[in-house]
């Protein structure tokens, strides 16, 4: 049980760290770094909101926002003059963050 809890936390923290290092070293301008940071926050927020969604329409909207964030990330990586190593690592790290956020253990509400 302890291993199941630690794996998502490790994936999320290492994914965020790797993502930020790749973006910080690869992007020359501050606006580009802010764009990629916004895509990370947007994706993690969409997953966190989807896990708490009680309405099916809101859950569908959360999935749409996550799809939009992943598309914008891939489009931004495709158009940035980054080395191929930074591009691949940034995309893999972003998806590791999404995996860690999706598998993060939920707290049980005490009534």
Steps between C-alpha positions, in 0.01 A plus 500: 500500500782739582658440158175592324487831684865586441511431125257778397672748729838406356368523142343839564799653677761362260284593202465858622870527572603357162241710318618823662867421439435423133297815451740720697804382304328475163291818477688824452215742582295542815171498307576153367574370848174648627307337214631155581448552873139599427451178302628299797271678747204476262545125459543425869201718588283325238588161646442613858164653407398190305566279802269715712230542234153393605326599176561320171494826303770650721710184467469528123613862517802395708593240239469765229730736694754220543486423129545870425799523737669198344438633150636843588804341662575290193444797270728718713773238510470446125543872426773582752861498383596241761744215464328168435616375839327785682184457294472128575588536867251783548216300348587185697532702822163668438328166456677367812354795689154420366540135603611600850210743535249242377624225732542721807312335788176672598424575861195342647251748641418434864133549578 
